[in-house]
């Protein structure tokens, strides 16, 4: 059995369309750049760890 909505909720006007701060292609580029940065940072940390491991100084 569905719960009826109160009258004030049913008469709420629709939200105006949201406005984005960046156009879609620029936002996609920002996301891709962040992902590439995270991957590179991870690879650098792993490379440093491997160098230290080969020296026998793993922390």
N, CA, C and O atoms as CSV, one atom per row, in Angstrom:
chain,resi,resn,atom,element,x,y,z
A,1,UNK,N,N,0.851,-1.177,0.000
A,1,UNK,CA,C,0.000,0.000,0.000
A,1,UNK,C,C,0.895,1.236,0.000
A,1,UNK,O,O,1.647,1.434,0.954
A,2,UNK,N,N,0.840,2.080,-1.042
A,2,UNK,CA,C,1.705,3.271,-1.095
A,2,UNK,C,C,1.289,4.320,-0.078
A,2,UNK,O,O,0.114,4.457,0.264
A,3,UNK,N,N,2.274,5.046,0.389
A,3,UNK,CA,C,2.027,6.126,1.351
A,3,UNK,C,C,1.721,7.395,0.565
A,3,UNK,O,O,2.522,7.788,-0.282
A,4,UNK,N,N,0.585,8.050,0.818
A,4,UNK,CA,C,0.266,9.274,0.077
A,4,UNK,C,C,1.206,10.422,0.468
A,4,UNK,O,O,1.597,10.552,1.628
A,5,UNK,N,N,1.554,11.240,-0.511
A,5,UNK,CA,C,2.432,12.389,-0.274
A,5,UNK,C,C,1.624,13.540,0.314
A,5,UNK,O,O,0.455,13.717,-0.027
A,6,UNK,N,N,2.241,14.321,1.195
A,6,UNK,CA,C,1.532,15.503,1.706
A,6,UNK,C,C,1.317,16.514,0.574
A,6,UNK,O,O,2.097,16.537,-0.379
A,7,UNK,N,N,0.291,17.336,0.658
A,7,UNK,CA,C,-0.009,18.273,-0.435
A,7,UNK,C,C,1.112,19.265,-0.717
A,7,UNK,O,O,1.332,19.627,-1.873
A,8,UNK,N,N,1.823,19.710,0.310
A,8,UNK,CA,C,2.895,20.686,0.072
A,8,UNK,C,C,4.042,20.060,-0.708
A,8,UNK,O,O,4.748,20.770,-1.425
A,9,UNK,N,N,4.252,18.741,-0.588
A,9,UNK,CA,C,5.332,18.074,-1.310
A,9,UNK,C,C,4.962,17.887,-2.774
A,9,UNK,O,O,5.811,18.027,-3.654
A,10,UNK,N,N,3.720,17.578,-3.033
A,10,UNK,CA,C,3.274,17.322,-4.397
A,10,UNK,C,C,3.277,18.589,-5.230
A,10,UNK,O,O,3.423,18.518,-6.450
A,11,UNK,N,N,3.121,19.743,-4.604
A,11,UNK,CA,C,3.050,20.991,-5.369
A,11,UNK,C,C,4.386,21.728,-5.432
A,11,UNK,O,O,4.425,22.895,-5.822
A,12,UNK,N,N,5.482,21.065,-5.054
A,12,UNK,CA,C,6.794,21.701,-5.101
A,12,UNK,C,C,7.204,21.917,-6.560
A,12,UNK,O,O,7.135,20.982,-7.357
A,13,UNK,N,N,7.625,23.118,-6.920
A,13,UNK,CA,C,8.027,23.350,-8.316
A,13,UNK,C,C,9.303,22.573,-8.652
A,13,UNK,O,O,10.105,22.251,-7.776
A,14,UNK,N,N,9.461,22.290,-9.914
A,14,UNK,CA,C,10.640,21.552,-10.369
A,14,UNK,C,C,11.901,22.396,-10.169
A,14,UNK,O,O,11.866,23.624,-10.245
A,15,UNK,N,N,12.994,21.717,-9.917
A,15,UNK,CA,C,14.273,22.414,-9.734
A,15,UNK,C,C,14.738,22.983,-11.079
A,15,UNK,O,O,14.552,22.343,-12.113
A,16,UNK,N,N,15.332,24.164,-11.077
A,16,UNK,CA,C,15.887,24.678,-12.334
A,16,UNK,C,C,17.088,23.813,-12.744
A,16,UNK,O,O,17.710,23.184,-11.888
A,17,UNK,N,N,17.416,23.775,-14.018
A,17,UNK,CA,C,18.551,22.955,-14.448
A,17,UNK,C,C,19.844,23.440,-13.796
A,17,UNK,O,O,20.080,24.640,-13.654
A,18,UNK,N,N,20.670,22.477,-13.407
A,18,UNK,CA,C,21.922,22.851,-12.748
A,18,UNK,C,C,22.910,23.403,-13.764
A,18,UNK,O,O,22.851,23.077,-14.950
A,19,UNK,N,N,23.806,24.233,-13.287
A,19,UNK,CA,C,24.805,24.840,-14.151
A,19,UNK,C,C,26.163,24.303,-13.738
A,19,UNK,O,O,26.535,24.392,-12.568
A,20,UNK,N,N,26.906,23.746,-14.682
A,20,UNK,CA,C,28.204,23.161,-14.413
A,20,UNK,C,C,29.281,24.236,-14.459
A,20,UNK,O,O,29.169,25.209,-15.205
A,21,UNK,N,N,30.322,24.052,-13.657
A,21,UNK,CA,C,31.425,25.006,-13.651
A,21,UNK,C,C,32.349,24.810,-14.840
A,21,UNK,O,O,32.979,25.760,-15.305
A,22,UNK,N,N,32.432,23.570,-15.336
A,22,UNK,CA,C,33.294,23.249,-16.472
A,22,UNK,C,C,32.479,22.574,-17.553
A,22,UNK,O,O,31.543,21.831,-17.256
A,23,UNK,N,N,32.826,22.825,-18.814
A,23,UNK,CA,C,32.169,22.062,-19.874
A,23,UNK,C,C,32.588,20.588,-19.809
A,23,UNK,O,O,33.640,20.265,-19.258
A,24,UNK,N,N,31.774,19.710,-20.365
A,24,UNK,CA,C,31.995,18.263,-20.266
A,24,UNK,C,C,33.379,17.825,-20.765
A,24,UNK,O,O,34.021,17.029,-20.080
A,25,UNK,N,N,33.876,18.296,-21.917
A,25,UNK,CA,C,35.207,17.835,-22.356
A,25,UNK,C,C,36.325,18.242,-21.391
A,25,UNK,O,O,37.261,17.474,-21.167
A,26,UNK,N,N,36.229,19.436,-20.826
A,26,UNK,CA,C,37.256,19.887,-19.885
A,26,UNK,C,C,37.173,19.095,-18.578
A,26,UNK,O,O,38.200,18.778,-17.977
A,27,UNK,N,N,35.969,18.782,-18.146
A,27,UNK,CA,C,35.803,17.977,-16.944
A,27,UNK,C,C,36.357,16.570,-17.158
A,27,UNK,O,O,36.991,16.006,-16.266
A,28,UNK,N,N,36.117,16.006,-18.343
A,28,UNK,CA,C,36.648,14.682,-18.665
A,28,UNK,C,C,38.169,14.715,-18.671
A,28,UNK,O,O,38.814,13.780,-18.196
A,29,UNK,N,N,38.745,15.786,-19.205
A,29,UNK,CA,C,40.204,15.939,-19.215
A,29,UNK,C,C,40.743,16.059,-17.793
A,29,UNK,O,O,41.802,15.513,-17.484
A,30,UNK,N,N,40.036,16.753,-16.942
A,30,UNK,CA,C,40.436,16.887,-15.541
A,30,UNK,C,C,40.422,15.528,-14.839
A,30,UNK,O,O,41.344,15.200,-14.093
A,31,UNK,N,N,39.377,14.746,-15.081
A,31,UNK,CA,C,39.305,13.414,-14.480
A,31,UNK,C,C,40.420,12.509,-15.005
A,31,UNK,O,O,41.044,11.778,-14.236
A,32,UNK,N,N,40.663,12.558,-16.291
A,32,UNK,CA,C,41.717,11.737,-16.877
A,32,UNK,C,C,43.084,12.148,-16.335
A,32,UNK,O,O,43.909,11.286,-16.030
A,33,UNK,N,N,43.333,13.442,-16.212
A,33,UNK,CA,C,44.597,13.920,-15.654
A,33,UNK,C,C,44.793,13.472,-14.216
A,33,UNK,O,O,45.901,13.104,-13.825
A,34,UNK,N,N,43.731,13.500,-13.430
A,34,UNK,CA,C,43.825,13.035,-12.051
A,34,UNK,C,C,44.119,11.547,-11.975
A,34,UNK,O,O,44.904,11.102,-11.137
A,35,UNK,N,N,43.488,10.785,-12.849
A,35,UNK,CA,C,43.717,9.349,-12.870
A,35,UNK,C,C,45.149,9.025,-13.295
A,35,UNK,O,O,45.792,8.158,-12.705
A,36,UNK,N,N,45.641,9.712,-14.307
A,36,UNK,CA,C,47.026,9.507,-14.749
A,36,UNK,C,C,47.994,9.882,-13.631
A,36,UNK,O,O,48.987,9.186,-13.419
A,37,UNK,N,N,47.722,10.963,-12.920
A,37,UNK,CA,C,48.575,11.364,-11.810
A,37,UNK,C,C,48.606,10.323,-10.703
A,37,UNK,O,O,49.665,10.048,-10.139
A,38,UNK,N,N,47.461,9.747,-10.389
A,38,UNK,CA,C,47.420,8.707,-9.358
A,38,UNK,C,C,48.194,7.462,-9.779
A,38,UNK,O,O,48.904,6.865,-8.970
A,39,UNK,N,N,48.058,7.076,-11.035
A,39,UNK,CA,C,48.783,5.905,-11.528
A,39,UNK,C,C,50.283,6.162,-11.501
A,39,UNK,O,O,51.052,5.302,-11.072
A,40,UNK,N,N,50.702,7.335,-11.954
A,40,UNK,CA,C,52.132,7.653,-11.945
A,40,UNK,C,C,52.687,7.701,-10.524
A,40,UNK,O,O,53.788,7.209,-10.275
A,41,UNK,N,N,51.950,8.279,-9.605
A,41,UNK,CA,C,52.414,8.338,-8.220
A,41,UNK,C,C,52.551,6.936,-7.631
A,41,UNK,O,O,53.497,6.655,-6.895
A,42,UNK,N,N,51.606,6.065,-7.956
A,42,UNK,CA,C,51.687,4.685,-7.475
A,42,UNK,C,C,52.903,3.971,-8.055
A,42,UNK,O,O,53.602,3.251,-7.343
A,43,UNK,N,N,53.155,4.171,-9.341
A,43,UNK,CA,C,54.313,3.538,-9.977
A,43,UNK,C,C,55.622,4.048,-9.387
A,43,UNK,O,O,56.562,3.272,-9.216
A,44,UNK,N,N,55.698,5.325,-9.077
A,44,UNK,CA,C,56.901,5.878,-8.467
A,44,UNK,C,C,57.129,5.276,-7.085
A,44,UNK,O,O,58.257,4.929,-6.736
A,45,UNK,N,N,56.067,5.151,-6.301
A,45,UNK,CA,C,56.211,4.562,-4.960
A,45,UNK,C,C,56.647,3.106,-5.052
A,45,UNK,O,O,57.502,2.661,-4.286
A,46,UNK,N,N,56.065,2.366,-5.985
A,46,UNK,CA,C,56.457,0.963,-6.157
A,46,UNK,C,C,57.901,0.867,-6.621
A,46,UNK,O,O,58.638,-0.007,-6.166
A,47,UNK,N,N,58.318,1.760,-7.527
A,47,UNK,CA,C,59.708,1.742,-7.994
A,47,UNK,C,C,60.679,2.040,-6.853
A,47,UNK,O,O,61.713,1.384,-6.733
A,48,UNK,N,N,60.356,3.011,-6.027
A,48,UNK,CA,C,61.209,3.324,-4.874
A,48,UNK,C,C,61.271,2.126,-3.933
A,48,UNK,O,O,62.340,1.787,-3.425
A,49,UNK,N,N,60.138,1.493,-3.703
A,49,UNK,CA,C,60.105,0.344,-2.818
A,49,UNK,C,C,60.947,-0.799,-3.380
A,49,UNK,O,O,61.657,-1.470,-2.630
A,50,UNK,N,N,60.875,-1.028,-4.690
A,50,UNK,CA,C,61.667,-2.101,-5.301
A,50,UNK,C,C,63.167,-1.829,-5.194
A,50,UNK,O,O,63.948,-2.747,-4.941
A,51,UNK,N,N,63.569,-0.582,-5.385
A,51,UNK,CA,C,64.988,-0.229,-5.241
A,51,UNK,C,C,65.441,-0.481,-3.812
A,51,UNK,O,O,66.513,-1.046,-3.594
A,52,UNK,N,N,64.651,-0.075,-2.849
A,52,UNK,CA,C,65.004,-0.291,-1.444
A,52,UNK,C,C,65.003,-1.786,-1.107
A,52,UNK,O,O,65.824,-2.241,-0.311
A,53,UNK,N,N,64.102,-2.536,-1.697
A,53,UNK,CA,C,64.016,-3.975,-1.442
A,53,UNK,C,C,65.260,-4.695,-1.968
A,53,UNK,O,O,65.778,-5.614,-1.333
A,54,UNK,N,N,65.725,-4.261,-3.137
A,54,UNK,CA,C,66.934,-4.881,-3.695
A,54,UNK,C,C,68.162,-4.571,-2.852
A,54,UNK,O,O,69.105,-5.361,-2.813
A,55,UNK,N,N,68.156,-3.430,-2.181
A,55,UNK,CA,C,69.272,-3.071,-1.283
A,55,UNK,C,C,69.130,-3.742,0.070
A,55,UNK,O,O,70.068,-3.714,0.866
A,56,UNK,N,N,67.996,-4.340,0.350
A,56,UNK,CA,C,67.771,-4.961,1.647
A,56,UNK,C,C,67.346,-3.981,2.715
A,56,UNK,O,O,67.502,-4.265,3.902
A,57,UNK,N,N,66.822,-2.853,2.335
A,57,UNK,CA,C,66.419,-1.830,3.313
A,57,UNK,C,C,64.905,-1.563,3.234
A,57,UNK,O,O,64.466,-0.413,3.253
A,58,UNK,N,N,64.129,-2.632,3.145
A,58,UNK,CA,C,62.682,-2.451,3.072
A,58,UNK,C,C,62.163,-1.950,4.402
A,58,UNK,O,O,62.569,-2.454,5.450
A,59,UNK,N,N,61.297,-0.994,4.386
A,59,UNK,CA,C,60.749,-0.456,5.628
A,59,UNK,C,C,59.472,-1.138,5.964
A,59,UNK,O,O,58.852,-0.823,6.980
